[in-house]
Amino acid sequence: MRWIKEAARDNVLYTERYKIPEENFQPASIDLQLGMKAYRLRCSFLPDESTVLEKLPELEMEELDLRDGAILERNRPYLIPLIEELRLPESVYAKANPKSSTGRLDIFTRVITDRSHRFDDIALGYQGQLFLEVVSRSFTIRVKTGLSLNQLRLVKGDPRCGDGEMLDLHRNSPILLSAAGQMDQLREPSRSNTISLGASLTNKPTGVGYRAKKNSSLIDLTRVYHYDPGDYWEPVFADRSSRLILEPEEFYLLTSAESVSIPPDYAAEMTAYDPSSGELRTHYAGFFDPGFGYGEQGRLAGVQPVMEVRAHDVPFMIEHGQSICSLTFERMLEAPDKWYGAEVGSSYQGKGLILSKHFLPETNHWQLALFEGDERVSAQQVIAENRGGDSNSVETQPVGNTESN
């Protein structure tokens, strides 16, 4: 976090008109803010040898004003100039990824930069604007200037871990644990510092996960703990053999069969699923901050990552524990002064919560409970935990333009 703040102070990361909110600084990244306009596009694109603004006129269909909010339709690409700009040194490059809340809503985002042929990878020494392509796959959404849908990391040098580094660390302080937090490891990191994760498909009364409903109502992304999940999601259940058939182009939220605990000296990225192993895509967000599932002084016995899954082309069956994604670890230049958790406004450090923070943790919908375990957790308790406050002093009304993971 300190290095990111120094980059903002030194105008490596800067804005022309707006101040960067303190809560946008995360342990290893910064939340980027939507600018004042959005452009409805005919199709997605990369600028290649041109600037983004040079390519835009031939693809733009409509311009939207985001200052008072605007609606983005499902399955339509939009281009939004971001408030933050970059002035990177020649030794620094950057990587972007969607925020957790963005991925859990099936919102596809990726950063575009001038004269680039790649999404989300920002070249060494890049100087210029950042643009965000946004495609909401399942829901019609409302966004507003200042809202954050994605994050940016600054990278210097080679962040890859040494051969077998995570395996050695894991054997002294387990990184991968059973979902219940026991010390019997299910798998070990490979010598190349990756860990395979499988889906948890052991049925509970609430099911094994959720599938997005079609043709749901609008979701205003500035509203937090506001929507009844039953209006937007339906539970899914595995069969008696703990298998689940994923329907083509349906969006699912599942949890991993394992818990993950990432030490504060490291971060991890959910790598792309090998297409030779099945017709599905796993996880939009893809980045795990230092301290995810670790807690203060390593006291938290891991957290089950949420998997955002979509099958393509044909129905695809997965089984309990079947590997469907992997984590690749990277070493931090230095451990951040604050780790992932309530202190930095992280929304997903608690056990069992898998829907985005826009939904009420407790619902009146009879068929849809949101928490695993025997005891229900009230909305006020969850909101208080995520804000680090007292449940008796928290209102459950929308809190406005607040976005932190």
N, C-alpha and C positions, 0 to 999 in steps of 0.2 A: 504493500500500500504506500509506503514511504516513497518508493521509486516513482510510482505513478503520480503522486502529488508533486514531486520535484519536477517531473516532466510538464505538468500543468503550470507550475510556477515559472519554469524557464521557457514557456511558450512552445515547447515541443508539441504539446496538445493544447489547443487554444480555441476560443470563441470570439467572434467579432462583437456581439451585442449582449450575450447572456453570460451570467455567472454559472459555473459548474457547481451544482448542489453538493454539499459535503456527503450526503448519503449515497451519491453515485459512485464514490470511491469504494471499491471492493478489495478484498485481500490481495488478489493478483490481477485485477482488471478494473475497467471503468465502464459504467453504464453510459451509452451514448444517447443523446436526446434527439427526437424528431424535430425538424425545422418547421417553417411556417407554411410550406406548400407541399402538396403531393401531386404527382402526375399519373393519370390513368394511362396505361400503355397498351398497345396492340399485342406486344409480346415481350418476353425477356430479351436481354442483349448483353454483350460485353463490348466495350469501346475499342479494344485492340489498339490501333495506332492513333485514335482520335481521343478527344476529351469527351466526357459524358455529356456535357452541354452541347457539344457539336452533333452528337448522335441523336439527342432527344427530340428535336423538331419532327423528324420523319416517323417517330414512333409514338409520340404523344397524342392522346385522344381527348383529354380533358384535364384542366388544372383545378385543384381543390385547395381551398383555404383551410388550414388546420388550426388557426389561432383560436377559433371558437369550437373546434371539433368538426370532424367530417366522417362519413361512413365509407368504409372500404368493403366492397362486395366480395362474396366468395369466388374463389378460383379466377380472380382477375389480378394481373400483376400491376403493382403501383411502384413508382420510384419517388423516394422522399429524400431531399437533401438534408443531411444531419447538421445539427448546430455546431458540433465540434469539427475542427480541421486539424491537419497534421503538418508538422515541420520536422521530420525525422532526421537525425544525424545519419551519416553514411554507414555507421556501424549498427544501426537499429532497424529492425523491421517489425511489423505488427500483424496480428491475426485476430479475426472477429468471429463471433458465434452468437446464435440466439440466446436470450436469457431463458432460464428454466420455465418461467411463467409463459413465455412465448411458445416454447416447444410443446408444453402441456395443453395448449389451446390449438395445436395443429396449425400454427402460423409459421410459414416458411419465410425466413429472412436471410439475406446475404448482402454483404457490402460490395459495392462497385467503386473502383477508383479510376482516375484518368489513365489512358494509355496502358491498360492492363488486359490480359487475356485470362485472368483467374478471378474467381469470387473469393472473398473473405481473406485472401492473402495479400498483404500490403507490402510492397517492395522496400528493400533497404533504401533509406534516404528519401522516401516519398514526401513530397510537399504539395499540398492541395486539399481539395474538398473530399468529403466522404458522402456517398450516396447509398441509401438502403433500399433494396428491392424487397417488397412485402407482398406475399400471396397468402391469404387466409383460406385454408383448404376446407375446413368443416363449418365455420361460423362466419356470419356477417358481423363485422366489428366496427366500433367507433374509436378513433384515435384523436389525439390532440397534441399541439406543439408542446414540447418538453417531456412527453412520455418517452420511456426507454423500452425498446424492444430487443436490443442486442448489446453486446459487450465487446470491449477491445482490450487486447493484451499487447504489451510492448515486449519485444524479445531482443536480447543482445547475446551474441555468441551462440554456442550449441547447447540447447537445454536437455539433450538426450542423456539418459543415465548410463553409467558404465555397465559393462557386461555383468549380468547377475546381481546388480546392485540392489534391486528391489527384493530379490529372493533372499539375500542375506539379511536385509532389514526385516522382512516378513518373519523370518525364523526367530528373530529376537523380539519383535513387537508386531504381532499379526496385523496384516492389512486386510485380509479377507477372512471373514468369519461366517459361521452359520447365522441365519436370520435371527435366531433367538439370542445371539451374542455369546454362545459358548466358545471355548478356546479350541475346539476341534476343527481345524481348517478343512474346508471342502476341496480347495485347489490351492496351488502355489503359483506365484508369478513365474513366468518363463525366464530363461536366461536373457531374452530380449526385452525384459521389463514390461510385459503385457500380462493381463489377467483376463481369462474368459469368464463371462457371466451368463447364467441361465435364467429362464423365466420361472417364477414361482406359480405353479398351477395346482397347488393343493387346495381343494375347495374349502371355503368357509361359508357361513350363512349369507355373507354379503357378496360372495363370488370371488373371482380371482383378479378382477380388474374391471375396466369400463370401456365402453364403445360409444363414440360420439353419435348422437342422434342427427338425423338429416332434417333440414329445413327448420332449425330451431330459431328462436327469437334473437334479436340483436344483443351483442355483448359490448357494453361500454367499458373499455379497458382502464378508464380512470376510476372505476368503482371497485372497491376491494371488500371481500366478505359480504357480497350483495346478492348473488343469484342463487336460486334453488337448483342444486345439481340435477335433480330429477327432471327438470325441464330441458336439459341439454345432454344428459348421459344416461345410459342404461347399463346395468351390471352384466357381466359375462361370466359363464360358469364352465369349468372343464368337465369332461366326461368322467366316467368311473375309473378310467385308466389314467387320469390326470393328463389328458391331452386336450388341446384346443385347436379348432380349425378356424383360421383367420380368413375372412371373406375378402375378396379382392377390392382394393381401394377403400376399405373401411379403416378408420383410425381407432387404435386401441391404446389404452394406458395399462401397463402391467408393472409389477415390481420384480426385482431380481430375486432369485432363490438364496442369494448370499447378501451379507452385509459388508459394507466397505468402510474402512477407516483410513483416511489419507493424512499422513503426518504433515505438520506445518512447513517443512522444508520442501515439499513436493506439491505438484498439481497433476491432474490426470485428464485425459481426453478420451471420450468414447469414440473409438475408431469406426470407420465405415464397415458395414457387414460385408463379408466376402460373397459376391453374387453367385459364385459357384456352389455355395452351401445352401441356397434357397432364395425364393423370390420375395424377399421382404427387406424393408429398410428399418433400422433401429436408431432411435434417438436423434432428435433435431439438435438439442442444445449442445451436447457433446463435451462440455468443459466442467471440471470439478475443481473448485477452489481449494487451496490449502486448508486443512482442518475439517473438511467434509467428513462427518461421521466420527470425528476424533474427539471433539469436545475439549473443555479446559483440562490441560495436563493429561490428555489421553484418557479421560474418565468415561467417555461415551463409547460403548462397545459396538460401534459401527451403525450405519444406516443403510437400508435397502434402496439402491438407486431406482428411480422410475424409468421405465423403458417406454418410449413413444414409438409405436410399431405400426407399420402399414404394409400389407401384402400387396403385391403387384401381379396383374395378369391372370393368375389362377388361384383357387383356394389353396392354402398352405397350412399343414398341420405341424404344431410344435408340441413337445412333451415336457413334462416337469423336469427342470434342471438342464434341458437341452441348451447348449451354448448358442446364443444368438447375437452376441456382441462381445467386445473386449475393451478393456481399459489400457491405455498406454500412458506411462508415467513420465513426467518431466521434472527436472531439478530446478528449483528456484535459485535466482542469484543470491537471495537471502530470504530467511523466514520473515513473513509479514509481521507487523506489530500487532495486528488483529487477525484472528482466524475466522473462517466461515462459522456463522452462528448468529444468535440473537443480537449480539453486541453490534454487528454491522448490518442488522436488519434482514438477515437471511430468513427466508420463509419456509425452507424445507429441511431443516435439521431434525425435526421431530419424527418419531416412528409412526408409520402407517398412513400418513396424509399423502395422497397422491394427486388429487386434483389441484388446479392452480388456485392461487389465493383470491381469485375473483368470486369464488363460490363459498357459500356458507358451509362451515365445517359440520353443522348439524342441520338436518332437513326434515320437513314434515312429510316428504314423499315416502310412502310406506315401503317401497321396494328398494330404496337406495340409502344405505348407510355408508359413511365415508371412512370409518376408522376400523382397523383390525383390532382383535381382542374382545374380551367379554364386556368391558365397560365403555359406555359412551362418553365422549368428551364434549363439553359445551362449547359453543362458539366463543363465548367470552373468555374461557380458559385458553383456547388456542390463540386468539388474538393477543391476549396478554402475554403468552409465552413468546410469540413471534416479535412482540414489541419490547419485551423485557420489562413489562409493567405488571400491575396488580389487576386481576380480573374484575375486581369490584369497581375499578375506576375507568373501565373501558366501555365505550359505546359501540354498538354493533352497526351503526349507520355507516354509509360509504364515507371513506376518508379522503376522497378527492384524488388528485394527481400524485399518488405515491406508488413508486415502482421499485422494489428491491428484491430481485431474484424471483 
